[in-house]
Amino acid sequence: MKELEDYVWFPKLLRQFQMDVIGYFVVILQLYKPIIPKLNELIQHKDEVIIDLCSGSALPAIFVQEKCKPIKKTIFTDLFPPKYFNNLNHLMYQATPLNVLQFTPSTAAIYTMYNAFHHFNKNEQQQIIETFKLQKSRFLIAEILQPTFLSFLQVSLAATIGQLLICPFLRPFSFQRILFTYFIPINIFTVLFDGIVSVCKSATKKQFIQYLQQFSDANYTIEINTKYQFVGSVTYIIGFPKNTLV
């Protein structure tokens, strides 16, 4: 089963509203704070370029990057790029769709992916990691969901009560967002449905190790770990060619 947002027919407006909600909670709760030191390890100099995959609202990537070492540029990409994004000199959203399963990474960039890895099945996840390895690329993948009752509870509360509380504060402000949250609560249903599906498709650190650690060898390092904090855990997968980090 796929999340609604992964279907081509899913309305762009509802997809954007959903990404805004998820991004808002990630930033407010600082869920990715524990992996900032790990991304810093991948950054070797100030002229680095980070390419974020499956960016959604781009808020998670912006939050992490603002707290990391200064770099030249961050490029956001997605299979369904948002309708609006204010590009800056160092922050740019690629307007053309990018399919993670059909692209060739570069050795010159660092690749990140925040809470999107679970959208791919096990074979696709292995394909993504293998592609990074074959191209000798550096990457960091972070997941904030696990197949646990706690994750299910957190997602359910965020999608219902949480969304009702934060809706008026999301930017850019939209009367359509208000309409589809309070009066015709489609947003409540879609975010809740996708959240539950995402929890069911997520994996634990142990499970990731079982089918991804095999890509680590004498020439390429795969590091998998989970960091815990009061607001929730974050599991990360890092890959890089050996002897490249200082």
N, C-alpha and C positions, 0 to 999 in steps of 0.2 A: 504494500500500500504506500502511496506517495502523499506528501502534504499537498493541500489544495494549491498552495502558492507555486508548486512545481509544474502545474498543468498550464499549457499554453492558453487554454480557454479562460483561466481564472482572471477576473477583471483587474486591470492594472491599478486602478484606484484602490481597490481593497488590498491588493498586494502591498502597495506603498503604505497604506494605513497600518497594516500588520507589521511591516518592517520598522516603522516609526515607533510603535509600541515596544517591540523587542529591544530596539536600540536604546530607547529611553531608560528602560529598567536596567539594562547592562551598565549604562553610564552612571546612573544614580547609585546603584549598589556596588559599583566598581568591581564587578565580577572578574575582570581580567587583570586586576592589579598584580596578582601573584606571578604572572608569566612575563611581566615587563623585564625583569633581569635576564630571562632566557632570550628574549628578542635582542636585548643589548649585546648578548654574547655573539649573536650572528652579525651584528653591525660592526664592520671593520674600519670604516672611515666616513667622513661627513658627506662624501659625494655618492653615497649609496642611494639606490632607488628601491623602494618597497612596492611590490605589486600585490594588492589584496584581492583575493579570489572570492567569488560569491558574496560580494560586499553588502548587498541589501541596502540599508539606509546609510551605510558607511560609518555610523556612529561608534560601533565597537572599535574599528580600526583607528579612527581619529582619536578616541580616548587613549588607546595604548600608545599611539605614536607621539602624542603630546607629552607623554611622560617618559619617553625613551630618549636615547642620544639623538641629537639633531642630525637630520639627513637632508639630502638634496630634494627629494620628491617622493610622494606617495600617490600611486595610481590605483584607483578603485575600479573593479570590474564585476560584471554580473551577467548571467544569461538573460536577465530582464532588467536592464538599466532603468533607474528611476526617471520620472518625467522631469523632475527638477533637482538641481544640485548646483550650488554656487562654487564654481571652480576658482581656485586661487593659484598663485604661482607654484606652491609646493603641495597642493592638494587638487587632484584632477580626477574626475569620473569619466572613464572611457565610454563614449556614447554607443559604440558598436557592441553587440552581445558577445560574450566570451563563454564558450563551453569548456569547462575544466577537463572534460574527457577527450577533447579534440584539440588541444593546444600543446605547443612545445615550449617548455620553460627555458629561460636563459641562465647562464652561469653568472651573468653580470648583476642580476637582481636578486632580492630576497623576497620570497613568497610567503604570504600569510593567509590564513583562513580561520574565521571566527564563527563557531557554532553552526557550521554548514556541512561538516564532514558526515554527519549522520543522515544527510539527505541522499547519500550514495550507499548502495548495498556493499556487502563485503568484497565482492570481486572488483567492483569499481573503485573502492578504497585502495585495494592492493594495486590496481592499475595506476592510480594517481601517485602513490608512493614510489612505485617502480619507475614511472616516468621521471620523477624528480631525481631519482638515483642515477638513471641512465644518462641524464643531462648534467649530472654533478651539480645540481642546484641546491641552494640553501632554502629551507622552509620551516615554518612554524604553524602547526595546526592546533587550535584550542577548542575544546568542547566543554560546555557548562552543564550538560545533561548526563544523567546516568539512569539505567533502567531500574530505578528504585521507587519505593512508595513516597519517599521524601521529595524526589524530583517531580513526581506526579502531583503531589500536593502543592508544591511551589508554583508549578505551571498553571494549575487550576485556579489558584488564588490570584495569580498575576493576570490571567486572561479574563477573569470575571470581576471581582471586587477591585483589584488593582487597576484594571483598565477603566472602570467607571470613575475612579478617583482622579486619574491623571489625564483623561481625555481632553479637558479644556486647556491644559497646559502644554500640549504637544504643539510643536511648530514645524512647518508653517500652520497657522490656525486655519481650520476648514469647517464651514458649516455642514458640509457633507459628512465629515467625520463625526460631528455631533449627531447628525440625523441617523447615521448607521450604527451608532453606539447606544444612544438612549431611546430613540423613538422607533427605529426599525433595527433592532440589535444584531445585525448581520456580523458586525465586527466581533462581537462577543463570541458568537458561534464559530467563526472561521479561526480566530486566534486560539480558542480553546481546543477545537478539533485538531489543528496542526500541532499544537503543543503536546497533546496526548499521543498523537502519532509519532512525534519526534522522540518523546521519552521511550516509547516502545522500540524505536529503531536505534536508540543510543547504545553505547557499549561502555564497559568498565575498563579500567587500566589493565587488568588481567586479561580481558578478552582482546584488547588491542595488541598486547604483547604476544599473545598466542598466534595471531595471524599477520602481524606486521614486523615483529622483531627479526624475522628471517631476512629482511632486506639489509640488515646491518652486517658488515663484513670488515675485512682488513682495510678496505679503501673508502668505505662510507659508513658513517655513524647514524644510527637511529636511536633516539632517546625518548622513552615514554614514561611519564610520571603523572601523579595527581597531587595538586596542592589544595589544602583545605583551609577555609576561613569561615567565619561565623555565618556569612550570608550564603555560603554554598561553595562547592568544590569546582575546580577547573582542571581538566585532564589535558595535557599537551603532548604532542608528537613533534619532535624536532629532527631534522635530517640535514647533514652537511658532509662534504668530503673531508676525510681526515687530514690533519695537518694544515687546514685552512684557517682555523681560528687562532687568534693570538690572545 
